[in-house]
Amino acid sequence: MKLLIDQNISHRIIPLITQESWDLFHVKDLGLRNADDHEIFRYARQNEFAAVITNDDDFVKLLNLFSSPPKIIWLRTGNCSTEYLAEILSERTVSINEFLESRDFTLYEVLKRTI
């Protein structure tokens, strides 16, 4: 599945995520570095990305306005390292894959680990 990583997440996350069934692309590598959220959402839709991975709640608003595709994986982790984000996503690959394959859900929220 093709997943698009938003500009608010470092492109260095791509080699850190170990999920083999995901084809990860960063907006920077697709010439979308200066694109606004609506342009990125539209690009993801037109190019058949399953989801956009983002920290930005504007994508949730776009999802509510235009529906999916793409689905949104919303990282609500606050400030944290790229390595930490990669760990969290890698730990949740089973549930994220279920979300991506589901027809019932369009938004997946990722929260910080709790003790």
C-alpha positions as CSV (number, residue, x, y, z in Angstrom):
1,M,0.0,0.0,0.0
2,K,1.2,3.5,-0.9
3,L,1.5,5.9,2.1
4,L,2.4,9.5,1.8
5,I,4.3,11.2,4.6
6,D,3.5,14.8,5.2
7,Q,6.1,17.6,5.3
8,N,5.8,17.9,9.1
9,I,7.5,14.5,9.6
10,S,11.1,14.0,8.7
11,H,11.8,12.0,5.5
12,R,14.4,10.2,7.6
13,I,11.6,8.1,9.0
14,I,11.2,6.0,5.8
15,P,14.2,3.6,6.3
16,L,13.3,3.3,10.0
17,I,9.9,1.8,9.4
18,T,10.1,-2.0,9.0
19,Q,6.6,-2.7,7.5
20,E,7.3,-4.4,4.1
21,S,3.8,-4.1,2.7
22,W,4.0,-0.3,2.8
23,D,5.4,1.8,0.0
24,L,6.4,5.0,1.8
25,F,6.8,8.3,0.0
26,H,7.7,11.7,1.5
27,V,6.2,14.8,0.0
28,K,9.7,16.3,-0.3
29,D,10.7,13.5,-2.7
30,L,7.6,14.1,-4.9
31,G,8.1,17.8,-5.5
32,L,5.5,18.8,-2.9
33,R,7.8,20.4,-0.3
34,N,6.0,23.8,-0.6
35,A,2.5,22.4,-1.3
36,D,-0.3,23.3,1.0
37,D,-2.4,20.6,2.8
38,H,-5.2,20.7,0.2
39,E,-2.7,20.2,-2.7
40,I,-1.1,17.2,-0.8
41,F,-4.5,15.7,0.0
42,R,-5.5,16.0,-3.7
43,Y,-2.2,14.6,-4.9
44,A,-2.7,11.6,-2.6
45,R,-6.2,11.0,-3.9
46,Q,-5.2,11.4,-7.6
47,N,-2.2,9.1,-7.3
48,E,-4.0,6.4,-5.3
49,F,-2.3,6.7,-2.0
50,A,-4.0,4.6,0.7
51,A,-3.3,7.2,3.4
52,V,-1.4,10.3,4.4
53,I,0.6,10.1,7.6
54,T,0.6,13.5,9.3
55,N,0.8,15.5,12.6
56,D,-1.5,18.1,11.1
57,D,-5.1,18.3,12.1
58,D,-5.9,20.2,8.9
59,F,-5.9,16.8,7.1
60,V,-8.7,15.7,9.5
61,K,-10.7,18.7,8.4
62,L,-10.0,17.9,4.7
63,L,-11.1,14.3,5.3
64,N,-14.3,15.5,6.8
65,L,-14.9,17.9,3.9
66,F,-13.9,15.7,1.0
67,S,-14.1,12.1,2.5
68,S,-11.6,9.5,1.6
69,P,-9.5,8.4,-0.2
70,P,-7.0,9.0,1.1
71,K,-7.4,7.9,4.6
72,I,-5.5,9.8,7.3
73,I,-3.1,8.4,9.9
74,W,-3.0,11.2,12.4
75,L,0.1,11.3,14.7
76,R,-1.0,12.9,17.9
77,T,2.2,12.4,19.7
78,G,3.4,15.9,20.2
79,N,7.1,16.7,19.9
80,C,9.1,13.5,19.7
81,S,12.0,12.1,17.7
82,T,11.8,10.6,14.3
83,E,13.0,7.3,15.8
84,Y,10.2,7.3,18.4
85,L,7.6,7.9,15.6
86,A,9.1,5.0,13.6
87,E,8.9,2.7,16.7
88,I,5.3,3.7,17.4
89,L,4.2,3.1,13.8
90,S,6.2,-0.2,13.6
91,E,4.5,-1.4,16.8
92,R,1.1,-0.7,15.3
93,T,1.5,-2.2,11.9
94,V,-1.1,-4.9,12.4
95,S,-3.8,-2.5,13.5
96,I,-2.8,0.1,10.9
97,N,-3.0,-2.6,8.2
98,E,-6.5,-3.6,9.4
99,F,-7.4,0.1,9.3
100,L,-6.1,0.5,5.7
101,E,-8.0,-2.5,4.5
102,S,-11.2,-1.5,6.3
103,R,-14.1,0.2,4.4
104,D,-15.6,1.4,7.6
105,F,-12.8,3.7,8.9
106,T,-11.0,6.7,7.4
107,L,-9.1,8.1,10.4
108,Y,-6.5,6.3,12.5
109,E,-5.2,8.3,15.5
110,V,-1.8,7.4,16.9
111,L,-1.2,8.6,20.5
112,K,1.9,8.7,22.6
113,R,2.7,5.6,24.7
114,T,1.5,5.8,28.2
115,I,3.0,4.2,31.3
